[in-house]
Amino acid sequence: MDKNFLKIMLTLCFAYLFSVCVYADDDYIIKMKDGGLSAYSLEENDMGYICDDLYTADKETAESLLKSGAAEYIEPNYPLEMYDVDNEDTAVYNDGYFYQQIYMDTMHIPALQRNHSGKIRVAVIDSGINTAHPDLVGADIETGHNYVDDNDDTADLYNHGTRVAGIIAAQPDNGIGLAGICPQCTIVPIVTMTKKNVDGQSVTVGNLEHMIKAINGAVNDYDCKILNMSLGVAGYSKSLEETVDNAVAKGVIIIAAAGNDGTKKEGAYNYPASFDNVISVGAVTENLSIADYSQRNDMVDVSAVLRTMSLPSNNGGYISSRGTSFAAPVITGMTALFISDHPDMDIYGFKNVIMAATADVCESGKDYSGYGVLIGDEMDKLITYAHTIFISPYFQGQTAKLKLLTSERAGGEVLIKALYEDGLQKRFETEELSFDEEGIAYITEYIGENEKLQLFVWDSLEGQQCLSTVR
């Protein structure tokens, strides 16, 4: 028997047996071509199987298969990273912390809660959930699956997924902890990263292959419309992008933490957040500046307003937490509320909602905060009106940023006029506005002391409509 053939078989068997062990630098993902396995007379069970034509093996085997023409491509089986930030203060609490949820008021979430049912399935692709936590008792949390160990044990050994789930689904008005943004939604815990005891040492386990399996499972087996991913990998992965694209093609909306490299790695990308078909979430402080840890790249879509919070921990208490890991579930909770009553909307339609209903907090337009902070009571406007006008609730000095978003069905001449409390009226005509490539015009207007601003849009086909709230 050919020695090279024997070597390939042995190494592939070894890779399969240890496919859930700690990530090693020579662990690779292989995309096999049609007929690639039969060319080596190998069986699927001899390889570390992921899904479809994806397998795992060591670097030498992967390179041999690529060189032979049996593989379409190979790439490292990147380790997963959580996007929380360690704090010296890790005290455990057992009392109410609603006052720390500054995003509830600053992002106008209660109005969104009043207008939407929240009946929708959300996958928390993470480290598992402590379903016995007092703040999650009563939440609709299904069994889910552990794709690291390939079983139904979704206990949270890493102490991350419970915190994420708490922001989305903690039960309100129970006298403890948090008030979840979408407590009515169904949460499906999907484990893709966990802790294991190896030779007496606690080690983190979770690779790219587990994330791919988790996404496929959440979509195909658990029928989740929204996926929250407060983790990712630091390197671009074609197999992950293909998996994401397949999920999005089925109408799934994926929301992912942008990452916590902050100014240390400006311009660096994490995945899946930095794929075009994913909502990438950053964080801004209560002063509306980009959080020091929040990823700074041009793929961030939207931000949540955060401060360090006490979140439900896997031991039943609470733990001090910050990071884009916890900005992502804020946006996921808001998305779940909105999409629960617009179930046919896909990622492209929802990105338009984000563009329309965000308040600029840095420069006008897209920047390291994405389009800015998502505002709950503005999210339905794009569905209702042909033209959306938005007045930012955040004033910088004595100026307010105004935004006009056009839609494909908009017709006629669009005029905007701003009415001030003292009777002053200013009128903007379309030709005076500069629309960017995404159909948005930004205006910054002076607001005098004690003056209130209200905007109207006039469409020659639809007549005058008031589309905004007095600020």
ZIJO-V31245 format. One record per residue. N is the residue number from 1. PSI is psi as a letter, one per 20 degrees, with the letter a starting at -180 (999 if undefined). Layout:
N | PSI
N | PSI
//
This chain:
1 | q
2 | p
3 | h
4 | h
5 | g
6 | g
7 | g
8 | g
9 | g
10 | g
11 | h
12 | h
13 | g
14 | g
15 | h
16 | g
17 | h
18 | k
19 | i
20 | j
21 | r
22 | q
23 | p
24 | q
25 | h
26 | j
27 | p
28 | q
29 | p
30 | p
31 | o
32 | q
33 | r
34 | p
35 | j
36 | h
37 | g
38 | h
39 | h
40 | j
41 | k
42 | q
43 | q
44 | h
45 | i
46 | i
47 | r
48 | n
49 | p
50 | f
51 | q
52 | d
53 | j
54 | p
55 | r
56 | q
57 | r
58 | r
59 | g
60 | g
61 | g
62 | g
63 | h
64 | g
65 | h
66 | g
67 | h
68 | i
69 | i
70 | h
71 | q
72 | g
73 | r
74 | q
75 | q
76 | q
77 | m
78 | q
79 | q
80 | q
81 | p
82 | q
83 | l
84 | r
85 | p
86 | q
87 | q
88 | h
89 | n
90 | k
91 | q
92 | p
93 | r
94 | k
95 | a
96 | p
97 | k
98 | h
99 | h
100 | i
101 | m
102 | i
103 | h
104 | g
105 | g
106 | h
107 | j
108 | l
109 | h
110 | h
111 | h
112 | h
113 | h
114 | h
115 | i
116 | q
117 | h
118 | j
119 | n
120 | q
121 | p
122 | p
123 | p
124 | n
125 | o
126 | c
127 | j
128 | r
129 | p
130 | n
131 | i
132 | i
133 | p
134 | h
135 | i
136 | i
137 | p
138 | i
139 | q
140 | n
141 | o
142 | r
143 | g
144 | a
145 | q
146 | o
147 | i
148 | g
149 | i
150 | l
151 | a
152 | j
153 | o
154 | k
155 | q
156 | n
157 | i
158 | i
159 | l
160 | g
161 | h
162 | h
163 | g
164 | g
165 | h
166 | g
167 | h
168 | g
169 | j
170 | p
171 | p
172 | r
173 | k
174 | j
175 | j
176 | q
177 | c
178 | r
179 | o
180 | q
181 | h
182 | m
183 | i
184 | i
185 | q
186 | p
187 | p
188 | o
189 | p
190 | o
191 | p
192 | j
193 | p
194 | a
195 | q
196 | q
197 | o
198 | o
199 | l
200 | i
201 | p
202 | o
203 | q
204 | p
205 | p
206 | o
207 | r
208 | g
209 | h
210 | h
211 | g
212 | g
213 | h
214 | g
215 | g
216 | g
217 | g
218 | h
219 | g
220 | h
221 | h
222 | j
223 | l
224 | p
225 | h
226 | p
227 | p
228 | p
229 | n
230 | l
231 | r
232 | a
233 | q
234 | i
235 | q
236 | p
237 | p
238 | h
239 | h
240 | g
241 | g
242 | h
243 | g
244 | g
245 | h
246 | h
247 | g
248 | h
249 | i
250 | j
251 | j
252 | q
253 | p
254 | p
255 | p
256 | q
257 | p
258 | h
259 | r
260 | k
261 | i
262 | c
263 | i
264 | h
265 | m
266 | p
267 | i
268 | q
269 | q
270 | q
271 | p
272 | i
273 | h
274 | j
275 | q
276 | h
277 | j
278 | q
279 | o
280 | p
281 | p
282 | a
283 | q
284 | q
285 | r
286 | i
287 | j
288 | k
289 | q
290 | p
291 | q
292 | h
293 | i
294 | p
295 | p
296 | n
297 | r
298 | j
299 | i
300 | p
301 | h
302 | q
303 | q
304 | q
305 | o
306 | q
307 | r
308 | p
309 | q
310 | o
311 | q
312 | p
313 | r
314 | i
315 | j
316 | i
317 | b
318 | q
319 | p
320 | p
321 | q
322 | r
323 | r
324 | i
325 | h
326 | i
327 | h
328 | g
329 | h
330 | g
331 | h
332 | g
333 | g
334 | g
335 | g
336 | g
337 | g
338 | g
339 | h
340 | h
341 | j
342 | l
343 | i
344 | i
345 | p
346 | a
347 | h
348 | g
349 | h
350 | h
351 | h
352 | h
353 | g
354 | g
355 | h
356 | h
357 | k
358 | q
359 | p
360 | p
361 | i
362 | d
363 | q
364 | p
365 | a
366 | p
367 | b
368 | i
369 | j
370 | c
371 | i
372 | b
373 | p
374 | p
375 | o
376 | g
377 | j
378 | i
379 | h
380 | i
381 | h
382 | h
383 | h
384 | h
385 | q
386 | h
387 | p
388 | p
389 | p
390 | p
391 | p
392 | p
393 | i
394 | o
395 | p
396 | o
397 | c
398 | k
399 | q
400 | p
401 | p
402 | q
403 | p
404 | p
405 | p
406 | q
407 | r
408 | h
409 | j
410 | p
411 | r
412 | a
413 | p
414 | p
415 | q
416 | p
417 | q
418 | p
419 | p
420 | q
421 | h
422 | j
423 | i
424 | q
425 | p
426 | p
427 | p
428 | p
429 | q
430 | g
431 | i
432 | i
433 | q
434 | o
435 | p
436 | a
437 | i
438 | j
439 | k
440 | p
441 | p
442 | p
443 | p
444 | p
445 | q
446 | p
447 | o
448 | r
449 | p
450 | j
451 | q
452 | q
453 | p
454 | p
455 | q
456 | q
457 | q
458 | p
459 | p
460 | i
461 | h
462 | i
463 | r
464 | p
465 | p
466 | o
467 | j
468 | r
469 | q
470 | p
471 | 999
//
